[in-house]
């Protein structure tokens, strides 16, 4: 059973880590706080203070002085990474025009606040603003967390657990080249590089018994077209394509696989998606049965509109004759055995 202490410990660890990231950014003069962080702390404050804060920038872009507000309670927050007295005085000055709507304002500093602030009385007096009470940092939030009822504590834990990874990403500091530690490229499959230097051996194989009717250039163009098509497909889709090529049957020189048979032998969770990708690439299509006794089939292509109408037969015959792994060719795009 997850205990109250566990919830509190996890929340403290994550919010403290966020505060340290903000401090590190501030040390590099990076003070910008984006909308995502404003909304994250809006949700936190709503839970711990039982408020109904909204992001005021939804109603008015760059709302002067204030970022979050609960109009029913008349409470508003400025969320900032800047901890100076100038920032506090400037916020109070800008917020003066909204005093009637928000008579109570807080400033939430996302790094450690200063020990004391020298503030202008003419700015603090209209709000009864007290630096000890109304200037918050993460420690103030954590003090409120300690006394939360268990239901709200779990709600806060769920929120922090769900959003903290994204918050930390938003606070990452770019390197000298503008690159971030967390990069979308880490999650994207790279376009593969093929190994292809020609088809001399393959073309010789086609001519071993009689003069082949297509020229070397024409066959080479078919191969390049095939490779270009394969490169656009995800690796897992190329693997699925290899699988149906290997398990398929011949109808004269046409390759196909029985659709019902495919469903029985393959429980891959998204084979429909793979078939759609292959169909979109022109590498297969569904042929409906001609009668109620027949089964639907997946007709497998290799090079649509190839110069040789028997390209698939010739290609797979060469693969079999030379004992070449189809995975090596289709998945890894290694055509070195063809030259």
Order of alpha helices (4+ residues) and beta strands (2+ residues): alpha-alpha-beta-beta-beta-alpha-beta-alpha-alpha-beta-alpha-alpha-alpha-alpha-alpha-beta-beta-alpha-alpha-beta-beta-alpha-alpha
